[in-house]
Amino acid sequence: MNYSKWYNPLLREAKRELAKAPKISPIHKIDHILRVWRTSEKLGKRLGADMEVLIGAVMLHDLARHYGLEIHGAESAKMAQPILSRLKFPDAKVDSVLDAISKHDYTTSSKDRESVESKILYDADKLDAFGYIGVLRHIQFYYSKGMPIDDILKMMKKRWKGVYLSESKKLGKGEFDFTYNFFVKLKEEIKED
């Protein structure tokens, strides 16, 4: 099955859900979903993932994030169910899509992510916090709100440590180093204690 046929319908649904959501998370909008998809698509092809499951999970993974929920995987999966049904997504793959969505929160143990698709979604979502976009996201979401750079650096290390597929680590290492070193240099230049 050609997974790309789901790209536009799922993207349209994600945009529709975002338009009606009451509390938009500025760093989890459509641009985030598209970056996570680009990373997931690369990883999925390398790791032999079911690309239909992967595209369904990626495009709908943050639905509940826009309702003020930081831990939102399970609720996003509940919101994705009727969308997949309405789109006539393959019945045999719906449970796998919902499983991957429900387990992409950082509070879910890595042992509970059994499918390659859930592991890819988790890693690709975390990798979006690195690189040029990662710098912007950290400044917008944390630094501008007063979080000390040392805390941002600790958080980045923890996030990087949580990326567990070796293919994800290979793909994201340069982006992590760039982002981490940016904040190290920023701290040096502003002489923050």
C-alpha atoms as a printed R data frame, in Angstrom:
    type eleno elety resid chain resno       x      y      z
1   ATOM     1    CA   MET     A     1   0.000  0.000  0.000
2   ATOM     2    CA   ASN     A     2   1.246  3.463 -0.861
3   ATOM     3    CA   TYR     A     3   1.424  5.297  2.459
4   ATOM     4    CA   SER     A     4   1.791  8.703  0.794
5   ATOM     5    CA   LYS     A     5  -1.905  8.666 -0.122
6   ATOM     6    CA   TRP     A     6  -2.611  9.343  3.582
7   ATOM     7    CA   TYR     A     7  -0.404 12.435  3.784
8   ATOM     8    CA   ASN     A     8  -2.914 15.071  2.615
9   ATOM     9    CA   PRO     A     9  -6.030 13.633  4.304
10  ATOM    10    CA   LEU     A    10  -4.233 13.243  7.646
11  ATOM    11    CA   LEU     A    11  -2.606 16.661  7.387
12  ATOM    12    CA   ARG     A    12  -5.989 18.217  6.610
13  ATOM    13    CA   GLU     A    13  -7.446 16.557  9.717
14  ATOM    14    CA   ALA     A    14  -4.545 17.710 11.893
15  ATOM    15    CA   LYS     A    15  -5.051 21.280 10.668
16  ATOM    16    CA   ARG     A    16  -8.808 21.034 11.292
17  ATOM    17    CA   GLU     A    17  -8.231 19.832 14.848
18  ATOM    18    CA   LEU     A    18  -5.671 22.572 15.497
19  ATOM    19    CA   ALA     A    19  -8.096 25.228 14.246
20  ATOM    20    CA   LYS     A    20 -10.697 24.251 16.831
21  ATOM    21    CA   ALA     A    21  -8.343 23.586 19.759
22  ATOM    22    CA   PRO     A    22  -8.645 25.959 22.729
23  ATOM    23    CA   LYS     A    23  -5.010 26.200 23.875
24  ATOM    24    CA   ILE     A    24  -2.516 26.075 21.022
25  ATOM    25    CA   SER     A    25   0.962 24.920 21.961
26  ATOM    26    CA   PRO     A    26   3.239 27.178 19.895
27  ATOM    27    CA   ILE     A    27   5.946 24.554 19.501
28  ATOM    28    CA   HIS     A    28   3.616 21.678 18.558
29  ATOM    29    CA   LYS     A    29   1.802 23.148 15.575
30  ATOM    30    CA   ILE     A    30   1.726 21.845 11.998
31  ATOM    31    CA   ASP     A    31   5.361 22.783 11.318
32  ATOM    32    CA   HIS     A    32   6.381 20.479 14.198
33  ATOM    33    CA   ILE     A    33   4.258 17.634 12.828
34  ATOM    34    CA   LEU     A    34   5.835 18.017  9.387
35  ATOM    35    CA   ARG     A    35   9.374 17.988 10.803
36  ATOM    36    CA   VAL     A    36   8.574 14.917 12.901
37  ATOM    37    CA   TRP     A    37   7.165 13.270  9.773
38  ATOM    38    CA   ARG     A    38  10.302 13.997  7.707
39  ATOM    39    CA   THR     A    39  12.477 12.434 10.411
40  ATOM    40    CA   SER     A    40  10.071  9.519 10.916
41  ATOM    41    CA   GLU     A    41   9.911  8.810  7.198
42  ATOM    42    CA   LYS     A    42  13.719  8.562  6.995
43  ATOM    43    CA   LEU     A    43  13.886  6.318 10.043
44  ATOM    44    CA   GLY     A    44  10.900  4.237  8.985
45  ATOM    45    CA   LYS     A    45  12.403  3.421  5.609
46  ATOM    46    CA   ARG     A    46  15.745  2.488  7.190
47  ATOM    47    CA   LEU     A    47  14.153  0.318  9.877
48  ATOM    48    CA   GLY     A    48  11.440 -1.416  7.872
49  ATOM    49    CA   ALA     A    49   8.502  0.213  9.639
50  ATOM    50    CA   ASP     A    50   4.921 -0.063  8.490
51  ATOM    51    CA   MET     A    51   4.785  3.347  6.849
52  ATOM    52    CA   GLU     A    52   0.981  3.555  6.951
53  ATOM    53    CA   VAL     A    53   1.015  3.074 10.709
54  ATOM    54    CA   LEU     A    54   3.831  5.562 11.029
55  ATOM    55    CA   ILE     A    55   2.222  8.342  8.987
56  ATOM    56    CA   GLY     A    56  -1.067  7.917 10.851
57  ATOM    57    CA   ALA     A    57   0.666  8.093 14.220
58  ATOM    58    CA   VAL     A    58   2.884 11.054 13.374
59  ATOM    59    CA   MET     A    59   0.182 13.223 11.844
60  ATOM    60    CA   LEU     A    60  -2.169 12.795 14.814
61  ATOM    61    CA   HIS     A    61   0.245 12.429 17.747
62  ATOM    62    CA   ASP     A    62  -0.214 15.880 19.315
63  ATOM    63    CA   LEU     A    63  -3.977 16.412 19.049
64  ATOM    64    CA   ALA     A    64  -4.545 16.703 22.808
65  ATOM    65    CA   ARG     A    65  -1.430 18.843 23.313
66  ATOM    66    CA   HIS     A    66  -3.546 21.789 22.194
67  ATOM    67    CA   TYR     A    67  -5.935 21.278 25.080
68  ATOM    68    CA   GLY     A    68  -3.326 22.197 27.685
69  ATOM    69    CA   LEU     A    69  -2.109 18.665 28.352
70  ATOM    70    CA   GLU     A    70   1.635 18.117 28.649
71  ATOM    71    CA   ILE     A    71   1.110 14.366 29.077
72  ATOM    72    CA   HIS     A    72  -1.244 13.919 26.161
73  ATOM    73    CA   GLY     A    73  -0.502 10.641 24.376
74  ATOM    74    CA   ALA     A    74  -3.489  8.646 25.625
75  ATOM    75    CA   GLU     A    75  -5.897 11.518 25.060
76  ATOM    76    CA   SER     A    76  -4.455 12.199 21.587
77  ATOM    77    CA   ALA     A    77  -5.049  8.533 20.735
78  ATOM    78    CA   LYS     A    78  -8.688  8.849 21.827
79  ATOM    79    CA   MET     A    79  -9.075 11.921 19.629
80  ATOM    80    CA   ALA     A    80  -7.388 10.163 16.682
81  ATOM    81    CA   GLN     A    81  -9.742  7.157 16.719
82  ATOM    82    CA   PRO     A    82 -12.765  8.872 15.085
83  ATOM    83    CA   ILE     A    83 -10.526 10.644 12.579
84  ATOM    84    CA   LEU     A    84  -9.032  7.356 11.407
85  ATOM    85    CA   SER     A    85 -12.504  5.868 11.207
86  ATOM    86    CA   ARG     A    86 -13.840  8.816  9.191
87  ATOM    87    CA   LEU     A    87 -10.900  8.556  6.766
88  ATOM    88    CA   LYS     A    88 -11.469  4.798  6.412
89  ATOM    89    CA   PHE     A    89  -7.902  4.122  7.507
90  ATOM    90    CA   PRO     A    90  -7.176  0.359  7.291
91  ATOM    91    CA   ASP     A    91  -8.924 -1.283 10.260
92  ATOM    92    CA   ALA     A    92  -6.087 -3.755 10.732
93  ATOM    93    CA   LYS     A    93  -3.656 -0.874 11.399
94  ATOM    94    CA   VAL     A    94  -5.709  1.458 13.580
95  ATOM    95    CA   ASP     A    95  -4.736 -0.189 16.872
96  ATOM    96    CA   SER     A    96  -1.047  0.094 15.968
97  ATOM    97    CA   VAL     A    97  -1.454  3.800 15.148
98  ATOM    98    CA   LEU     A    98  -3.257  4.444 18.429
99  ATOM    99    CA   ASP     A    99  -0.671  2.443 20.369
100 ATOM   100    CA   ALA     A   100   2.189  4.529 18.959
101 ATOM   101    CA   ILE     A   101   0.359  7.791 19.694
102 ATOM   102    CA   SER     A   102  -0.552  6.774 23.230
103 ATOM   103    CA   LYS     A   103   3.059  5.860 24.061
104 ATOM   104    CA   HIS     A   104   4.942  8.891 22.724
105 ATOM   105    CA   ASP     A   105   4.949 10.801 26.042
106 ATOM   106    CA   TYR     A   106   8.231 10.952 27.936
107 ATOM   107    CA   THR     A   107   6.485  9.434 30.963
108 ATOM   108    CA   THR     A   108   5.977  6.138 29.123
109 ATOM   109    CA   SER     A   109   8.682  3.597 29.872
110 ATOM   110    CA   SER     A   110  10.804  2.634 26.879
111 ATOM   111    CA   LYS     A   111   9.968 -0.998 27.699
112 ATOM   112    CA   ASP     A   112   6.330 -0.234 26.879
113 ATOM   113    CA   ARG     A   113   7.173  0.933 23.363
114 ATOM   114    CA   GLU     A   114   7.320 -2.407 21.616
115 ATOM   115    CA   SER     A   115   6.652 -1.584 17.968
116 ATOM   116    CA   VAL     A   116   9.249  0.002 15.751
117 ATOM   117    CA   GLU     A   117   6.662  2.621 14.806
118 ATOM   118    CA   SER     A   118   6.156  3.705 18.425
119 ATOM   119    CA   LYS     A   119   9.925  3.900 18.922
120 ATOM   120    CA   ILE     A   120  10.369  5.959 15.758
121 ATOM   121    CA   LEU     A   121   7.589  8.389 16.682
122 ATOM   122    CA   TYR     A   122   9.043  8.851 20.153
123 ATOM   123    CA   ASP     A   123  12.558  9.468 18.873
124 ATOM   124    CA   ALA     A   124  11.557 11.713 15.968
125 ATOM   125    CA   ASP     A   125   9.408 13.812 18.292
126 ATOM   126    CA   LYS     A   126  12.332 14.251 20.691
127 ATOM   127    CA   LEU     A   127  14.817 14.989 17.887
128 ATOM   128    CA   ASP     A   128  12.709 17.989 16.866
129 ATOM   129    CA   ALA     A   129  14.144 19.772 19.913
130 ATOM   130    CA   PHE     A   130  17.588 19.924 18.286
131 ATOM   131    CA   GLY     A   131  19.187 21.869 15.429
132 ATOM   132    CA   TYR     A   132  18.292 25.401 14.382
133 ATOM   133    CA   ILE     A   133  14.616 24.791 15.150
134 ATOM   134    CA   GLY     A   134  15.627 23.327 18.491
135 ATOM   135    CA   VAL     A   135  17.503 26.493 19.394
136 ATOM   136    CA   LEU     A   136  14.451 28.554 18.518
137 ATOM   137    CA   ARG     A   137  12.138 26.227 20.469
138 ATOM   138    CA   HIS     A   138  14.341 26.324 23.575
139 ATOM   139    CA   ILE     A   139  14.597 30.102 23.479
140 ATOM   140    CA   GLN     A   140  10.876 30.535 22.869
141 ATOM   141    CA   PHE     A   141   9.615 27.944 25.315
142 ATOM   142    CA   TYR     A   142  12.175 28.002 28.129
143 ATOM   143    CA   TYR     A   143  14.821 30.720 28.079
144 ATOM   144    CA   SER     A   144  12.416 33.588 27.377
145 ATOM   145    CA   LYS     A   145  10.373 32.418 30.384
146 ATOM   146    CA   GLY     A   146  13.343 32.629 32.722
147 ATOM   147    CA   MET     A   147  14.689 29.075 32.785
148 ATOM   148    CA   PRO     A   148  18.437 29.178 33.544
149 ATOM   149    CA   ILE     A   149  20.697 27.909 30.778
150 ATOM   150    CA   ASP     A   150  22.125 25.209 33.068
151 ATOM   151    CA   ASP     A   151  18.616 23.772 33.435
152 ATOM   152    CA   ILE     A   152  18.098 23.899 29.664
153 ATOM   153    CA   LEU     A   153  21.389 22.044 29.168
154 ATOM   154    CA   LYS     A   154  20.404 19.371 31.709
155 ATOM   155    CA   MET     A   155  17.042 18.967 30.016
156 ATOM   156    CA   MET     A   156  18.724 18.601 26.606
157 ATOM   157    CA   LYS     A   157  21.092 15.929 27.923
158 ATOM   158    CA   LYS     A   158  18.182 14.033 29.439
159 ATOM   159    CA   ARG     A   159  16.209 14.268 26.200
160 ATOM   160    CA   TRP     A   160  19.197 13.082 24.154
161 ATOM   161    CA   LYS     A   161  19.814 10.206 26.556
162 ATOM   162    CA   GLY     A   162  16.170  9.151 26.067
163 ATOM   163    CA   VAL     A   163  16.592  8.779 22.292
164 ATOM   164    CA   TYR     A   164  17.240  5.078 22.053
165 ATOM   165    CA   LEU     A   165  17.236  3.795 18.483
166 ATOM   166    CA   SER     A   166  20.791  3.736 17.145
167 ATOM   167    CA   GLU     A   167  19.532  5.020 13.773
168 ATOM   168    CA   SER     A   168  17.915  7.965 15.569
169 ATOM   169    CA   LYS     A   169  21.149  8.728 17.394
170 ATOM   170    CA   LYS     A   170  23.092  8.667 14.112
171 ATOM   171    CA   LEU     A   171  20.546 10.912 12.425
172 ATOM   172    CA   GLY     A   172  20.316 13.436 15.266
173 ATOM   173    CA   LYS     A   173  23.828 13.600 16.752
174 ATOM   174    CA   GLY     A   174  24.980 16.646 14.800
175 ATOM   175    CA   GLU     A   175  21.764 18.506 15.564
176 ATOM   176    CA   PHE     A   176  22.050 17.720 19.278
177 ATOM   177    CA   ASP     A   177  25.678 18.856 19.397
178 ATOM   178    CA   PHE     A   178  24.828 22.081 17.585
179 ATOM   179    CA   THR     A   179  21.977 22.945 19.966
180 ATOM   180    CA   TYR     A   180  23.844 21.991 23.110
181 ATOM   181    CA   ASN     A   181  26.947 23.938 22.076
182 ATOM   182    CA   PHE     A   182  24.831 26.970 21.170
183 ATOM   183    CA   PHE     A   183  23.557 27.208 24.743
184 ATOM   184    CA   VAL     A   184  27.010 26.543 26.222
185 ATOM   185    CA   LYS     A   185  28.353 29.442 24.144
186 ATOM   186    CA   LEU     A   186  25.359 31.647 25.011
187 ATOM   187    CA   LYS     A   187  25.993 31.031 28.700
188 ATOM   188    CA   GLU     A   188  29.653 31.998 28.273
189 ATOM   189    CA   GLU     A   189  28.765 35.184 26.423
190 ATOM   190    CA   ILE     A   190  26.137 36.391 28.866
191 ATOM   191    CA   LYS     A   191  28.084 35.154 31.895
192 ATOM   192    CA   GLU     A   192  25.065 33.521 33.499
193 ATOM   193    CA   ASP     A   193  25.793 31.685 36.762
